[in-house]
């Protein structure tokens, strides 16, 4: 029986992790669950899975959950704040940590899990985007096991040879190929993209995901963040990472070898597959996902991404080339911009414009510490919010 902490249990990945665990109740026990402030959803999960600990970032929400659990005679201990997340990520009783908190808030608990030598199922992109060098070093020194949950990186991990060396060429690999669905606006003209609404952008053609990741998929920033992740996970140079648009989302990613072979991992677009793979690794366990019927799929299409209409992908490559704190700046401004778009404060195309302006305006420096990255994240967010305020003022003056 392995004890599992799920960071971000009320989100899409967290819920799907619980779905897989429910299929294997004799092998995995939910030790801790966490959420930001969603008391109702976390209460339902606590009633079903009865974890030892539940964590809410919000103190008032934690007190509400504590009261509701007590009235139902459920013994789950309720704690709060970032310190609570770090506690359940590093607790000696925990074997596996599912790191599924969206955004920069997931960085510190993921680092705590790495330092504590846990098996980390990493679904939080921002951990590697913001702090790739620091996190990978923490994984190494802490003796942690790192397994990627993003369907693309999980696919790459599955079709790579055993790690005999940290050099891709030394392992016979020429290139990593990340597939992208292209999002809901793949065939939109530049003019039509300027009219995109949040309601339209939230309708992903293939995947069921949270709002922020769905918008990132529509702008191709999601793929850009995955390029940066792949750089750290597989020690790949930017030139060794290629993105290919594959609208069916059946091939989740590929590895091209120096002998001309390309190995791919295929499956239905369902995150329970990579979750089950990482939970059970190195053995395969049931995920609850239906088998892929190739005869129904009939054909698989591929095309090059258009970085003129979707500049966020190129901006991510640019940030990776700049190195240092540039990816953290990119990530922070993107989070603010996506939230502003969802709140209808800016237009769809303004997301990339805000990020580009920030990368040009905020100097990238070498990464020295987690504290430095947290400050850089704050600085970039202030810059983005100032830009939003100036934009609002200009719009008001125009009226």
Residue pairs with C-beta under 8 A, 6 or more apart in sequence:
1 26
1 27
1 28
1 29
2 27
2 28
2 29
2 95
2 96
3 28
3 29
3 30
3 31
3 93
3 94
3 95
3 96
4 17
4 21
4 28
4 29
4 30
4 31
4 94
4 95
4 96
4 97
4 98
4 279
5 31
5 32
5 33
5 34
5 88
5 89
5 91
5 94
5 96
5 97
5 98
5 113
6 14
6 17
6 18
6 30
6 32
6 33
6 34
6 98
6 100
7 14
7 34
7 85
7 88
7 89
7 97
7 98
7 99
7 100
7 101
7 106
7 109
7 110
7 124
8 14
8 34
8 35
8 98
8 99
8 100
8 101
8 102
8 106
8 123
8 124
9 15
9 17
9 18
9 33
9 34
9 35
9 42
9 45
9 100
10 35
10 36
10 38
10 41
10 42
10 45
11 100
11 101
11 102
11 210
12 208
12 209
12 210
12 271
13 98
13 100
13 123
13 149
13 271
13 275
14 33
14 98
14 100
16 271
16 272
16 275
17 98
17 100
17 121
17 275
17 279
18 30
18 45
18 48
18 49
19 272
19 288
20 272
20 275
20 276
20 279
20 285
20 287
20 288
21 28
21 30
21 49
21 279
23 285
23 286
23 287
23 288
24 279
24 285
24 286
27 285
28 96
28 279
30 49
30 50
30 51
31 51
31 52
31 53
31 88
31 91
31 93
31 94
32 51
32 52
32 53
32 54
32 55
32 88
32 91
32 94
33 42
33 45
33 46
33 49
33 51
33 53
33 54
33 55
34 42
34 54
34 55
34 56
34 57
34 84
34 85
34 88
34 101
35 41
35 42
35 55
35 56
35 57
35 61
36 56
36 57
36 58
36 61
36 105
37 56
37 57
37 58
37 61
38 61
39 56
39 61
39 64
39 65
39 68
42 54
42 56
42 65
43 65
43 68
43 69
45 51
46 54
46 65
46 69
46 74
46 76
47 72
47 74
50 74
50 75
50 76
51 76
52 76
52 77
52 93
53 76
53 77
53 78
53 79
53 84
53 87
53 88
53 91
54 65
54 69
54 76
54 77
54 78
54 79
55 62
55 78
55 79
55 80
55 84
55 85
55 87
55 88
56 62
56 65
56 78
56 80
56 84
57 80
57 81
57 82
57 84
57 85
57 105
58 80
59 80
59 81
61 80
62 78
62 79
62 80
63 78
65 78
66 78
69 75
69 76
69 78
79 87
79 88
82 105
82 108
82 109
85 101
85 108
85 109
85 112
86 108
86 109
86 112
88 94
88 109
89 97
89 99
89 109
89 110
89 112
89 113
89 116
89 118
90 112
90 113
90 115
90 116
90 118
91 116
92 116
94 116
94 118
95 118
95 119
96 118
96 119
96 120
96 121
96 279
97 109
97 110
97 113
97 118
97 119
97 120
97 121
98 121
98 123
98 149
98 275
99 106
99 109
99 110
99 113
99 120
99 121
99 122
99 123
99 124
99 127
100 106
100 121
100 123
100 124
100 149
101 109
101 124
102 124
102 126
102 210
102 212
102 213
103 124
103 126
103 212
103 335
104 126
104 130
104 331
104 332
104 335
104 374
104 377
106 124
106 126
106 127
107 124
107 126
107 127
107 130
107 131
107 370
107 373
107 374
108 370
110 120
110 122
110 124
110 127
110 135
111 127
111 131
111 134
111 135
111 138
111 370
113 120
113 144
114 120
114 135
114 138
114 139
114 142
114 144
114 146
115 138
115 141
115 142
115 144
116 142
116 144
117 142
117 143
117 144
118 144
118 145
119 144
119 145
119 147
120 139
120 144
120 145
120 146
120 147
121 147
121 149
121 275
121 278
121 279
122 128
122 146
122 147
122 148
122 149
122 150
123 149
123 150
125 150
125 222
125 225
125 226
125 229
126 225
126 331
127 135
128 135
128 136
128 228
128 229
128 232
128 233
129 225
129 228
129 229
129 327
129 328
129 330
129 331
130 327
130 328
130 331
130 373
130 377
131 328
131 367
131 370
131 373
132 228
132 229
132 231
132 232
132 327
133 232
133 367
134 367
134 369
134 370
134 373
135 232
136 146
136 232
138 144
139 146
146 233
147 154
147 157
147 277
147 278
147 281
148 154
148 156
148 157
148 229
148 233
148 274
148 278
149 271
149 274
149 275
149 278
150 226
150 229
150 274
151 252
151 253
151 269
151 271
151 273
151 274
152 178
152 179
152 226
152 230
152 252
152 253
153 226
153 229
153 230
153 233
153 253
154 252
154 265
154 273
154 274
154 277
154 278
155 251
155 252
155 253
155 254
155 264
155 265
155 274
156 176
156 178
156 230
156 233
156 234
156 253
156 254
156 255
156 265
157 233
158 265
158 277
159 254
159 255
159 263
159 264
159 265
160 171
160 173
160 234
160 255
161 171
161 172
163 171
164 170
164 171
165 171
166 235
167 235
168 174
168 176
168 234
168 235
168 236
168 240
169 258
172 257
172 258
172 259
173 240
173 255
173 256
173 257
173 258
174 240
174 256
174 257
174 258
175 240
175 241
175 242
175 255
175 256
176 230
176 234
176 236
176 240
176 241
176 242
176 253
176 254
176 255
176 256
177 242
177 243
177 244
177 253
177 254
177 255
177 256
177 262
178 223
178 226
178 227
178 230
178 241
178 242
178 243
178 244
178 253
179 243
179 244
179 245
179 246
179 249
179 251
179 252
179 253
179 254
180 217
180 220
180 222
180 223
180 243
180 244
180 245
180 246
180 305
181 204
181 205
181 206
181 207
181 217
181 245
181 246
181 247
181 249
182 220
182 245
182 246
182 247
182 303
182 305
183 204
183 205
183 217
183 218
183 219
183 220
184 200
184 201
184 203
184 204
184 205
184 218
185 192
185 193
185 196
185 200
185 201
185 218
186 245
186 247
188 196
188 309
189 309
190 308
190 309
193 309
193 348
193 349
194 347
194 348
194 349
196 218
196 347
196 348
197 344
198 215
198 341
198 342
198 344
201 214
201 215
201 218
201 341
201 348
202 211
202 214
202 215
204 214
204 217
204 218
205 247
206 248
206 249
206 269
207 214
207 217
207 249
207 269
207 271
208 271
209 217
209 271
211 342
212 335
212 338
212 339
213 222
215 338
215 341
215 342
215 351
216 222
216 225
216 312
216 334
216 338
217 223
218 348
219 310
219 312
219 348
219 351
219 352
220 305
220 307
220 310
220 312
220 313
221 312
221 313
221 315
221 316
221 334
221 351
221 355
223 243
223 305
223 313
223 316
224 312
224 313
224 314
224 315
224 316
224 317
224 330
225 316
225 331
227 238
227 241
227 243
227 313
227 316
227 317
227 320
228 316
228 319
228 320
228 327
230 236
230 241
231 237
231 238
231 241
231 320
238 317
238 320
238 321
243 305
243 313
244 302
244 303
244 304
244 305
245 302
245 303
245 304
245 305
246 300
246 301
246 302
247 301
248 297
248 299
248 300
248 301
249 269
250 266
250 267
250 268
250 269
250 292
250 297
250 300
251 264
251 265
251 266
251 300
252 264
252 265
252 266
252 267
252 274
253 264
253 265
254 262
254 263
254 264
254 265
255 262
255 263
256 262
257 263
266 292
267 273
267 289
267 292
268 289
268 290
268 291
268 292
270 287
270 289
270 290
272 287
272 288
272 289
273 287
273 289
275 287
276 284
276 285
276 286
276 287
276 288
276 289
277 284
277 287
279 285
305 313
307 313
307 314
310 352
311 352
311 356
312 334
312 351
312 352
312 355
315 330
315 352
315 355
315 356
315 359
316 327
316 330
318 326
318 359
319 326
319 327
319 329
319 330
319 359
320 326
320 327
322 359
322 364
323 364
324 364
324 365
324 366
324 367
325 364
325 365
325 366
325 367
325 372
325 373
325 376
326 359
326 364
328 367
328 373
328 376
328 377
328 380
329 358
329 359
329 362
329 364
329 376
329 380
330 355
330 358
330 359
331 377
332 376
332 377
332 378
332 380
332 381
332 384
333 354
333 355
333 358
333 380
333 381
333 383
333 384
334 351
334 355
335 381
336 354
336 381
336 384
336 385
336 388
337 346
337 350
337 351
337 354
337 355
337 384
338 351
340 346
340 350
340 388
341 347
341 348
341 350
341 351
345 388
345 391
345 392
346 354
346 388
346 391
350 391
354 384
354 387
357 387
358 380
358 383
358 384
358 387
361 383
362 379
362 380
362 383
365 376
367 373
